[in-house]
Amino acid sequence: MTVTIADLRRDYRLQRLLETDVDSHPLGQFQAWFADAVRSQLPEPNAMTLATLGLDGMPAARMVLLKDVDEQGFVFFTNYRSRKGLELAQNPLAALVFWWAELERQVRIEGHVTPISPSQSDRYFQTRPLGSQWGAWASDQSQVLDSYQHLEEKLEVVKATYGEANVPRPKHWGGYRLEPRLVEFWQGRTNRLHDRLCYTKADETWQIQRLFP
């Protein structure tokens, strides 16, 4: 049977999202939902869409991995010279989206992005698998690559240069933290009448509002 894209639909019925049940701080609520995603053994629960504003004014989005979340915000890592790194250097505003389909949940986050400290990036880099450490040196992320063989050749040079112990972090590679100013929690509901609770920050106080679906 042929199914058109317009015919693809799912009615969401699993849970409700009520003001009386949520944490007063969005990061506390995020950590509760993230724990649910981990307990549910979802694939890549820390995968998130990162949206930035391109150098030409065009929005750009890609998937990255959340590597830490604390009272200050959401941390991810990348090459500072990559497209997203250059875009964040010019305009340090970004948005994140988490989509946990099995739980019928989405989280949207908007805020200001700043690099984390070099010492924090150093500590995380040393926890990465050896191959990922080599890869950070070998890849000129987002630049044009004439052939995969060229990347493999660069990787062999990196291996010969640094070996297998104490690979240093490239100065052009490290972490960013997005400090949220808006966080929206979305729980799918039947008939597309979804629950949406939006936290917005005014001065240092978080306000919670329900949005129309």
VOGUKOL-828346 format. One record per residue: residue in three letters; x, y, z of N, C-alpha, C in turn. Coordinates in pm, 1 decimal, decimal comma. Example, Ala and Ser with C-alpha at 12.3 -4.5 7.8 and 13.67 -1.06 7.14 Angstrom:
['ALA' [1319,0 -569,0 780,0] [1230,0 -450,0 780,0] [1320,0 -330,0 780,0]]
['SER' [1285,0 -225,0 708,0] [1367,0 -106,0 714,0] [1290,0 3,0 787,0]]
***
This chain:
['MET' [83,8 -119,4 0,0] [0,0 0,0 0,0] [87,7 125,0 0,0]]
['THR' [55,0 216,3 -89,4] [129,1 341,8 -97,8] [74,0 441,9 2,3]]
['VAL' [164,9 503,7 79,2] [125,8 604,1 178,0] [190,4 736,3 140,0]]
['THR' [110,3 840,3 128,1] [165,8 971,6 99,8] [214,7 1036,1 228,4]]
['ILE' [305,4 1132,5 215,5] [357,9 1201,3 333,0] [245,2 1264,3 413,3]]
['ALA' [148,6 1321,5 345,4] [37,5 1387,3 414,6] [-44,3 1290,7 499,1]]
['ASP' [-37,6 1160,6 465,1] [-113,8 1060,0 540,1] [-44,2 1016,2 668,4]]
['LEU' [81,6 1052,5 684,9] [156,3 1009,4 803,6] [114,2 1093,4 923,0]]
['ARG' [57,8 1028,8 1022,1] [17,0 1101,2 1142,8] [10,8 1004,4 1260,3]]
['ARG' [23,7 1061,4 1380,3] [18,0 981,5 1501,8] [-55,8 1062,6 1607,5]]
['ASP' [-144,9 998,0 1678,6] [-217,1 1066,7 1785,1] [-143,4 1042,3 1916,3]]
['TYR' [-109,5 1149,1 1985,2] [-30,7 1138,6 2108,3] [-122,6 1127,9 2229,2]]
['ARG' [-96,0 1027,3 2314,7] [-187,5 1000,8 2425,7] [-117,3 963,5 2556,3]]
['LEU' [12,1 962,9 2560,8] [81,7 902,9 2674,5] [62,9 977,7 2806,0]]
['GLN' [82,7 1110,5 2806,0] [88,9 1182,8 2932,4] [31,1 1323,1 2918,3]]
['ARG' [14,4 1388,9 3034,5] [-20,2 1530,0 3040,8] [100,8 1606,4 3094,7]]
['LEU' [99,0 1737,8 3073,5] [200,3 1827,9 3128,3] [126,6 1941,5 3197,1]]
['LEU' [127,3 1940,0 3329,7] [49,8 2033,3 3408,9] [139,6 2126,0 3489,6]]
['GLU' [94,6 2249,0 3507,4] [171,3 2347,1 3584,1] [198,7 2298,6 3725,6]]
['THR' [105,9 2223,4 3783,2] [121,5 2176,3 3921,0] [226,6 2067,3 3935,3]]
['ASP' [270,6 2009,2 3822,5] [363,9 1896,2 3828,6] [507,1 1931,9 3792,9]]
['VAL' [531,3 2053,3 3742,6] [664,0 2085,0 3690,7] [750,0 2156,3 3795,0]]
['ASP' [881,6 2151,1 3773,0] [977,2 2222,2 3857,1] [966,0 2372,1 3830,2]]
['SER' [993,2 2452,5 3931,4] [984,9 2597,7 3913,1] [1099,3 2652,9 3829,6]]
['HIS' [1206,0 2575,4 3812,5] [1321,3 2617,5 3732,7] [1330,6 2527,4 3609,8]]
['PRO' [1350,3 2583,9 3491,2] [1349,5 2500,4 3370,1] [1461,2 2397,7 3366,3]]
['LEU' [1576,4 2428,4 3425,8] [1684,1 2330,3 3421,9] [1652,4 2210,7 3511,1]]
['GLY' [1582,4 2234,8 3620,9] [1537,5 2122,5 3702,8] [1436,5 2037,4 3629,1]]
['GLN' [1344,7 2102,1 3557,8] [1246,6 2027,6 3479,2] [1314,0 1952,7 3364,7]]
['PHE' [1412,7 2014,9 3299,6] [1484,0 1946,0 3192,0] [1554,2 1821,9 3245,6]]
['GLN' [1620,8 1835,2 3359,5] [1693,1 1720,4 3414,0] [1598,6 1606,3 3448,0]]
['ALA' [1477,4 1638,4 3492,9] [1378,6 1534,1 3520,7] [1336,8 1463,6 3392,1]]
['TRP' [1309,3 1541,6 3288,2] [1270,6 1480,2 3160,8] [1387,0 1403,9 3098,3]]
['PHE' [1507,9 1458,4 3109,9] [1623,4 1388,7 3053,6] [1644,4 1254,7 3124,5]]
['ALA' [1626,3 1253,0 3256,2] [1637,8 1127,4 3330,3] [1534,3 1026,6 3281,5]]
['ASP' [1412,8 1073,5 3251,4] [1310,4 984,0 3195,1] [1356,8 924,5 3062,5]]
['ALA' [1418,9 1008,7 2977,9] [1466,3 961,3 2847,4] [1576,3 857,2 2862,6]]
['VAL' [1665,1 877,9 2959,2] [1773,2 782,0 2982,4] [1716,8 651,3 3037,7]]
['ARG' [1626,6 661,1 3136,2] [1566,6 540,3 3194,4] [1489,1 460,8 3089,6]]
['SER' [1431,9 530,9 2993,9] [1354,5 464,3 2888,8] [1443,7 403,5 2781,8]]
['GLN' [1575,2 421,5 2797,1] [1674,2 366,4 2703,9] [1648,8 412,2 2561,0]]
['LEU' [1617,7 540,2 2547,3] [1601,2 594,8 2413,6] [1736,2 602,3 2343,7]]
['PRO' [1739,4 584,7 2212,9] [1866,0 597,9 2140,6] [1912,2 743,4 2140,3]]
['GLU' [2037,8 766,5 2178,7] [2095,7 901,7 2176,9] [2004,2 1004,6 2245,7]]
['PRO' [1972,0 985,8 2373,6] [1883,7 1082,3 2439,5] [1943,2 1222,1 2448,0]]
['ASN' [2075,9 1232,1 2435,3] [2142,5 1363,5 2441,9] [2162,7 1427,4 2304,6]]
['ALA' [2106,0 1367,4 2199,5] [2113,9 1428,6 2066,1] [2019,6 1547,6 2059,2]]
['MET' [2066,9 1658,4 2002,8] [1985,6 1779,8 1996,3] [2016,9 1855,4 1868,1]]
['THR' [1917,3 1922,7 1817,1] [1937,8 2012,3 1704,5] [1991,3 2144,7 1756,2]]
['LEU' [2098,5 2192,0 1694,4] [2155,0 2324,1 1725,4] [2130,6 2414,7 1605,1]]
['ALA' [2059,2 2523,3 1626,3] [2030,9 2619,1 1519,6] [2106,9 2748,3 1545,8]]
['THR' [2174,2 2797,4 1443,0] [2250,2 2921,4 1450,8] [2211,4 3009,5 1332,8]]
['LEU' [2260,5 3133,4 1334,8] [2235,9 3224,5 1223,2] [2360,6 3229,8 1136,9]]
['GLY' [2345,6 3198,0 1007,7] [2459,1 3193,9 917,5] [2521,2 3329,9 893,7]]
['LEU' [2644,2 3328,2 845,4] [2715,1 3452,8 817,2] [2642,9 3536,9 712,6]]
['ASP' [2561,5 3470,8 628,8] [2486,0 3541,4 525,3] [2342,9 3570,6 568,5]]
['GLY' [2313,7 3549,5 695,6] [2179,3 3573,1 745,8] [2086,5 3454,1 733,5]]
['MET' [2133,3 3344,5 672,6] [2051,7 3225,3 655,6] [2061,3 3136,7 780,4]]
['PRO' [1948,8 3094,0 837,9] [1955,4 3001,6 951,8] [2020,1 2869,8 910,5]]
['ALA' [2090,2 2809,0 1004,8] [2154,2 2679,7 980,2] [2129,0 2590,8 1101,3]]
['ALA' [2103,1 2462,1 1077,5] [2075,5 2369,2 1186,3] [2146,2 2237,4 1160,9]]
['ARG' [2184,9 2173,2 1271,6] [2251,0 2043,5 1264,3] [2236,1 1971,8 1397,8]]
['MET' [2261,2 1841,3 1398,3] [2254,2 1764,9 1521,8] [2389,9 1766,4 1591,5]]
['VAL' [2388,1 1789,1 1721,6] [2507,3 1778,8 1805,0] [2467,8 1702,2 1931,0]]
['LEU' [2566,1 1673,9 2016,7] [2539,9 1598,7 2138,8] [2557,2 1687,2 2261,8]]
['LEU' [2458,4 1684,7 2349,4] [2470,8 1749,9 2479,1] [2572,3 1671,6 2561,8]]
['LYS' [2669,0 1742,2 2622,1] [2771,1 1675,3 2701,1] [2770,4 1715,3 2848,2]]
['ASP' [2693,8 1817,9 2882,8] [2677,7 1854,2 3023,1] [2560,6 1949,9 3033,8]]
['VAL' [2494,1 1948,4 3147,4] [2390,5 2046,3 3178,2] [2400,0 2075,2 3326,9]]
['ASP' [2401,8 2203,8 3361,4] [2409,2 2244,0 3501,0] [2326,5 2370,0 3519,7]]
['GLU' [2342,0 2434,1 3635,2] [2260,3 2551,6 3664,1] [2289,0 2668,3 3570,4]]
['GLN' [2399,2 2660,2 3495,3] [2434,1 2766,8 3401,9] [2383,5 2743,1 3260,7]]
['GLY' [2361,9 2617,8 3223,7] [2312,1 2593,5 3090,7] [2355,2 2460,9 3031,2]]
['PHE' [2357,5 2456,7 2896,8] [2374,6 2334,5 2818,7] [2508,1 2339,9 2744,6]]
['VAL' [2590,5 2235,8 2758,9] [2726,9 2235,7 2705,2] [2739,7 2136,5 2589,9]]
['PHE' [2802,8 2182,7 2481,5] [2835,7 2095,6 2368,7] [2974,5 2133,2 2319,0]]
['PHE' [3033,4 2049,2 2235,0] [3170,3 2068,5 2188,4] [3176,9 2063,4 2036,8]]
['THR' [3272,5 2138,5 1980,8] [3289,8 2138,9 1835,9] [3421,9 2205,6 1800,8]]
['ASN' [3449,2 2209,5 1672,1] [3564,4 2281,7 1618,5] [3527,1 2429,6 1606,9]]
['TYR' [3605,9 2517,4 1669,1] [3575,8 2660,6 1664,7] [3579,8 2716,6 1522,4]]
['ARG' [3652,0 2648,0 1432,3] [3663,5 2694,8 1295,0] [3555,7 2636,2 1204,0]]
['SER' [3470,9 2550,7 1258,1] [3362,9 2492,7 1178,5] [3259,8 2599,6 1144,4]]
['ARG' [3165,0 2563,1 1060,2] [3062,8 2661,1 1023,1] [2988,7 2713,3 1145,7]]
['LYS' [2947,7 2622,4 1234,8] [2874,4 2668,6 1352,2] [2962,8 2749,9 1444,7]]
['GLY' [3092,5 2714,4 1452,7] [3183,4 2792,1 1534,9] [3199,1 2934,6 1484,8]]
['LEU' [3212,8 2949,9 1353,9] [3225,7 3083,2 1294,9] [3096,6 3162,6 1310,5]]
['GLU' [2983,1 3093,3 1295,9] [2855,1 3162,1 1311,8] [2835,6 3209,8 1455,2]]
['LEU' [2873,6 3126,2 1552,0] [2859,1 3165,0 1692,6] [2954,9 3277,8 1730,5]]
['ALA' [3070,3 3282,7 1665,2] [3163,8 3392,1 1691,6] [3105,2 3525,1 1645,9]]
['GLN' [3029,6 3522,4 1536,0] [2969,9 3645,1 1483,3] [2841,0 3680,7 1556,1]]
['ASN' [2759,6 3579,3 1584,5] [2630,4 3602,4 1649,4] [2609,8 3494,1 1754,6]]
['PRO' [2641,5 3520,2 1880,4] [2639,3 3417,3 1984,7] [2500,4 3388,2 2040,4]]
['LEU' [2400,5 3385,3 1952,9] [2265,0 3347,0 1991,0] [2229,5 3218,9 1917,4]]
['ALA' [2164,2 3125,9 1987,5] [2135,0 2996,6 1925,1] [2010,9 2935,8 1988,5]]
['ALA' [1964,0 2828,4 1925,8] [1849,2 2753,8 1976,5] [1881,2 2604,9 1972,4]]
['LEU' [1825,0 2532,0 2068,1] [1839,0 2387,0 2076,1] [1700,3 2323,5 2072,7]]
['VAL' [1693,0 2202,8 2017,3] [1568,6 2125,1 2021,1] [1602,9 1980,7 2054,4]]
['PHE' [1536,1 1925,7 2155,2] [1540,3 1783,3 2185,7] [1406,8 1722,8 2144,4]]
['TRP' [1411,2 1606,2 2079,0] [1289,6 1536,1 2037,7] [1299,4 1392,1 2084,1]]
['TRP' [1215,6 1356,4 2179,9] [1209,5 1220,4 2233,2] [1076,9 1159,6 2190,8]]
['ALA' [1076,1 1102,3 2070,8] [951,5 1056,7 2008,2] [880,7 951,6 2092,3]]
['GLU' [957,1 858,9 2150,8] [895,2 749,9 2226,2] [819,4 800,7 2348,7]]
['LEU' [859,8 916,1 2400,9] [791,2 976,4 2515,8] [693,6 1085,7 2472,9]]
['GLU' [685,6 1109,3 2341,7] [599,4 1214,4 2286,3] [632,6 1350,4 2348,4]]
['ARG' [762,7 1381,0 2354,7] [809,3 1502,7 2420,0] [909,9 1577,3 2333,1]]
['GLN' [903,0 1708,5 2344,5] [999,4 1797,0 2279,7] [1037,1 1907,0 2379,0]]
['VAL' [1164,4 1948,8 2372,5] [1210,3 2063,6 2451,2] [1278,1 2161,2 2356,5]]
['ARG' [1234,4 2287,6 2360,5] [1295,7 2395,2 2283,1] [1367,1 2490,0 2378,6]]
['ILE' [1487,5 2533,1 2339,9] [1568,7 2619,5 2425,1] [1628,7 2730,1 2339,9]]
['GLU' [1624,4 2851,9 2388,1] [1685,7 2965,8 2319,4] [1771,8 3042,1 2418,3]]
['GLY' [1886,5 3092,2 2371,1] [1969,4 3168,4 2462,1] [2099,3 3215,5 2401,2]]
['HIS' [2186,9 3262,4 2488,9] [2316,8 3319,0 2453,0] [2424,1 3212,6 2471,5]]
['VAL' [2518,1 3206,8 2378,9] [2621,7 3103,5 2379,3] [2758,8 3166,9 2403,6]]
['THR' [2837,4 3107,4 2493,2] [2974,5 3150,6 2519,7] [3066,1 3029,2 2526,5]]
['PRO' [3192,5 3043,8 2488,7] [3286,8 2933,4 2504,2] [3309,0 2903,5 2652,7]]
['ILE' [3323,9 2776,9 2687,2] [3361,7 2741,5 2822,6] [3512,2 2762,5 2837,6]]
['SER' [3562,8 2748,2 2957,8] [3704,4 2776,3 2982,2] [3793,1 2672,1 2915,4]]
['PRO' [3916,8 2709,2 2878,3] [4009,2 2611,7 2820,0] [4031,7 2490,8 2911,9]]
['SER' [4036,9 2513,1 3042,8] [4060,1 2400,5 3134,4] [3943,2 2302,9 3132,3]]
['GLN' [3821,2 2354,1 3120,4] [3705,2 2266,0 3110,2] [3709,0 2186,3 2980,4]]
['SER' [3747,2 2252,4 2870,3] [3757,9 2181,4 2742,8] [3868,4 2076,9 2747,8]]
['ASP' [3980,4 2110,9 2814,3] [4090,0 2014,5 2828,8] [4043,0 1889,0 2901,3]]
['ARG' [3969,5 1908,6 3011,4] [3924,8 1794,1 3090,8] [3832,9 1703,7 3010,0]]
['TYR' [3739,6 1764,9 2936,6] [3650,1 1681,3 2857,2] [3725,4 1610,7 2745,2]]
['PHE' [3817,3 1680,3 2679,6] [3889,0 1622,1 2566,9] [3961,6 1493,9 2609,7]]
['GLN' [4016,6 1493,8 2730,3] [4090,4 1376,2 2776,0] [4000,0 1257,4 2806,1]]
['THR' [3868,7 1280,1 2816,4] [3776,4 1168,5 2836,9] [3730,3 1107,2 2705,3]]
['ARG' [3761,1 1170,7 2592,7] [3714,0 1121,4 2463,1] [3792,1 996,5 2422,0]]
['PRO' [3730,2 907,8 2344,8] [3805,0 794,2 2290,4] [3925,3 843,2 2208,8]]
['LEU' [4029,4 763,0 2205,9] [4152,2 802,4 2137,2] [4125,7 839,3 1991,5]]
['GLY' [4042,4 761,5 1925,4] [4013,1 791,0 1784,7] [3947,6 926,3 1766,6]]
['SER' [3862,8 965,7 1860,9] [3798,1 1096,6 1852,7] [3898,7 1208,2 1878,4]]
['GLN' [3995,6 1183,1 1965,3] [4101,3 1282,2 1988,0] [4183,1 1302,6 1860,5]]
['TRP' [4222,2 1193,8 1797,1] [4295,5 1205,2 1669,8] [4209,9 1278,4 1565,5]]
['GLY' [4080,7 1242,5 1561,9] [3992,7 1301,1 1461,8] [3979,9 1452,1 1474,8]]
['ALA' [3983,9 1502,4 1598,7] [3974,8 1647,6 1618,6] [4093,3 1719,5 1555,5]]
['TRP' [4209,2 1653,8 1552,4] [4327,0 1711,6 1486,5] [4321,4 1694,3 1334,8]]
['ALA' [4268,7 1580,7 1289,3] [4275,2 1548,3 1146,3] [4171,6 1623,1 1063,6]]
['SER' [4057,5 1659,3 1125,0] [3947,1 1715,9 1048,0] [3947,0 1867,7 1049,0]]
['ASP' [3950,0 1927,0 930,9] [3926,4 2070,7 914,6] [3775,5 2087,7 896,1]]
['GLN' [3703,1 2074,9 1003,2] [3557,5 2061,2 998,9] [3490,5 2171,1 916,4]]
['SER' [3401,2 2129,7 830,0] [3319,8 2213,9 741,6] [3394,3 2263,1 617,6]]
['GLN' [3524,1 2238,5 608,6] [3598,6 2277,8 489,2] [3579,3 2173,1 378,8]]
['VAL' [3602,3 2213,2 255,0] [3587,1 2120,9 141,9] [3696,9 2014,5 147,5]]
['LEU' [3657,7 1888,2 131,8] [3750,4 1774,7 133,4] [3753,4 1712,1 -5,6]]
['ASP' [3870,8 1706,7 -66,9] [3877,8 1658,6 -204,8] [3856,7 1508,7 -216,0]]
['SER' [3892,9 1433,1 -112,5] [3868,7 1288,8 -114,2] [3880,9 1235,5 27,8]]
['TYR' [3811,4 1124,7 55,8] [3821,8 1065,4 189,5] [3962,6 1014,4 215,2]]
['GLN' [4031,7 975,1 109,3] [4169,6 929,4 123,3] [4257,0 1038,6 184,2]]
['HIS' [4231,6 1163,3 146,2] [4309,5 1274,4 201,6] [4289,2 1283,5 353,0]]
['LEU' [4165,7 1263,3 399,8] [4138,8 1264,3 544,1] [4211,6 1149,2 612,2]]
['GLU' [4210,1 1031,1 550,4] [4280,9 916,7 608,6] [4430,9 942,6 616,8]]
['GLU' [4484,7 1009,2 517,7] [4628,2 1042,1 519,5] [4659,4 1140,9 632,5]]
['LYS' [4572,9 1239,1 650,7] [4590,9 1334,4 759,8] [4584,0 1262,8 894,5]]
['LEU' [4492,7 1167,0 905,7] [4479,0 1092,1 1030,0] [4606,4 1014,4 1061,8]]
['GLU' [4668,0 955,4 961,8] [4792,4 880,9 984,4] [4904,0 973,6 1032,0]]
['VAL' [4907,5 1095,1 978,2] [5007,2 1192,8 1024,4] [4983,8 1227,6 1171,1]]
['VAL' [4857,5 1245,1 1208,7] [4824,5 1276,4 1348,6] [4866,5 1161,8 1440,2]]
['LYS' [4837,8 1038,7 1399,9] [4876,7 923,2 1480,9] [5027,3 918,6 1501,1]]
['ALA' [5100,9 944,0 1394,0] [5247,3 939,9 1402,7] [5300,5 1053,6 1488,8]]
['THR' [5232,2 1166,1 1487,4] [5277,8 1283,5 1562,6] [5252,2 1269,4 1711,2]]
['TYR' [5133,0 1222,2 1750,4] [5092,5 1223,8 1891,0] [5090,0 1087,0 1957,7]]
['GLY' [5087,7 980,2 1879,5] [5084,3 848,3 1940,8] [4954,1 822,6 2014,3]]
['GLU' [4961,8 739,3 2117,3] [4841,1 694,2 2184,7] [4826,7 746,3 2326,6]]
['ALA' [4916,7 830,8 2372,6] [4910,2 878,4 2511,2] [4918,5 1030,1 2515,9]]
['ASN' [4833,7 1089,0 2600,0] [4838,5 1233,1 2626,8] [4827,8 1317,9 2499,8]]
['VAL' [4730,0 1286,0 2417,3] [4706,4 1367,8 2299,1] [4654,2 1504,1 2346,4]]
['PRO' [4718,5 1613,8 2309,0] [4672,3 1745,1 2356,0] [4546,3 1788,7 2282,2]]
['ARG' [4467,4 1871,5 2347,6] [4348,6 1927,3 2282,4] [4390,8 2033,7 2181,9]]
['PRO' [4338,9 2027,1 2058,9] [4366,5 2135,2 1964,0] [4309,3 2267,3 2016,1]]
['LYS' [4381,3 2373,7 1999,2] [4333,7 2503,8 2047,4] [4209,6 2550,0 1971,8]]
['HIS' [4186,6 2492,8 1853,8] [4069,8 2530,4 1774,6] [3948,7 2441,5 1803,1]]
['TRP' [3954,6 2363,9 1909,2] [3846,7 2271,1 1942,0] [3810,9 2285,4 2089,2]]
['GLY' [3680,7 2292,6 2120,1] [3643,0 2304,7 2260,0] [3493,4 2317,1 2277,8]]
['GLY' [3455,1 2360,4 2397,4] [3315,0 2359,6 2434,0] [3249,0 2496,1 2434,7]]
['TYR' [3115,7 2491,3 2422,3] [3030,6 2609,3 2433,7] [2922,5 2579,6 2536,7]]
['ARG' [2874,8 2684,7 2600,1] [2759,9 2671,6 2689,1] [2649,6 2765,7 2642,4]]
['LEU' [2530,0 2711,2 2623,7] [2414,1 2794,3 2593,6] [2342,1 2823,6 2725,1]]
['GLU' [2337,0 2952,1 2760,4] [2265,6 2995,3 2880,1] [2123,1 3030,8 2838,2]]
['PRO' [2023,6 2957,2 2886,2] [1887,6 2974,3 2832,8] [1819,6 3100,7 2882,7]]
['ARG' [1740,7 3159,1 2791,5] [1649,2 3267,7 2827,2] [1504,8 3225,1 2804,7]]
['LEU' [1486,3 3119,9 2728,1] [1354,2 3063,0 2703,1] [1368,0 2911,6 2692,8]]
['VAL' [1280,7 2841,1 2764,5] [1277,0 2694,5 2756,1] [1130,5 2653,1 2748,4]]
['GLU' [1095,7 2580,4 2642,7] [957,8 2533,8 2627,6] [951,9 2381,9 2631,5]]
['PHE' [862,8 2330,8 2715,9] [839,6 2187,1 2727,4] [707,2 2153,6 2658,1]]
['TRP' [713,6 2056,7 2568,9] [600,1 2018,5 2484,1] [569,9 1871,9 2508,3]]
['GLN' [446,6 1844,3 2546,9] [400,8 1706,6 2564,8] [289,0 1680,5 2466,2]]
['GLY' [307,5 1581,7 2380,3] [205,9 1551,7 2280,1] [74,1 1511,1 2343,2]]
['ARG' [-35,8 1558,5 2283,4] [-170,9 1526,5 2331,8] [-259,5 1491,1 2212,7]]
['THR' [-370,9 1428,2 2243,1] [-460,7 1383,6 2138,4] [-519,6 1501,8 2061,1]]
['ASN' [-554,0 1476,9 1934,7] [-615,5 1575,9 1845,7] [-528,6 1699,6 1824,6]]
['ARG' [-398,0 1683,6 1841,7] [-302,3 1793,1 1823,3] [-322,6 1907,5 1924,1]]
['LEU' [-394,8 1881,3 2033,5] [-413,4 1982,4 2137,6] [-306,9 1961,3 2245,2]]
['HIS' [-182,3 1986,1 2205,3] [-67,0 1952,5 2286,8] [-53,3 2043,5 2408,6]]
['ASP' [15,2 1992,1 2511,0] [51,9 2072,8 2627,3] [183,8 2143,0 2598,2]]
['ARG' [185,6 2275,4 2617,7] [307,7 2354,6 2599,4] [323,8 2447,9 2718,8]]
['LEU' [430,7 2427,9 2795,7] [463,2 2516,9 2906,4] [595,0 2586,0 2874,0]]
['CYS' [592,4 2718,8 2873,8] [707,8 2798,1 2832,7] [761,9 2876,9 2950,7]]
['TYR' [891,2 2854,8 2980,5] [961,3 2930,0 3083,9] [1035,9 3045,0 3015,7]]
['THR' [1016,0 3166,5 3062,7] [1091,1 3281,0 3012,2] [1155,2 3352,7 3130,2]]
['LYS' [1274,3 3406,0 3106,7] [1351,2 3468,5 3213,4] [1339,2 3619,7 3205,3]]
['ALA' [1292,9 3680,8 3313,1] [1286,0 3825,7 3325,6] [1373,2 3863,9 3444,9]]
['ASP' [1480,4 3938,5 3417,7] [1584,3 3961,7 3519,5] [1637,7 3825,6 3562,2]]
['GLU' [1623,4 3787,7 3687,3] [1671,9 3656,4 3731,9] [1557,4 3564,9 3771,9]]
['THR' [1435,3 3600,2 3731,3] [1317,3 3523,1 3770,4] [1259,1 3450,6 3649,4]]
['TRP' [1222,4 3325,1 3668,9] [1160,2 3247,3 3562,7] [1008,5 3251,4 3576,7]]
['GLN' [941,4 3279,8 3467,4] [796,4 3279,2 3462,8] [750,8 3163,8 3374,9]]
['ILE' [639,7 3099,7 3413,4] [585,7 2987,4 3338,5] [451,6 3027,0 3279,7]]
['GLN' [436,4 3007,7 3149,8] [310,6 3036,0 3083,2] [270,2 2917,4 2996,6]]
['ARG' [141,9 2891,6 2990,3] [90,1 2788,7 2899,4] [62,7 2853,3 2764,4]]
['LEU' [103,4 2785,4 2657,6] [82,9 2834,7 2521,4] [-23,1 2752,5 2449,7]]
['PHE' [-96,6 2820,1 2360,5] [-185,9 2745,6 2272,3] [-103,7 2644,5 2191,4]]
['PRO' [-160,7 2526,2 2163,5] [-85,7 2429,6 2080,6] [-80,8 2473,0 1935,3]]
***
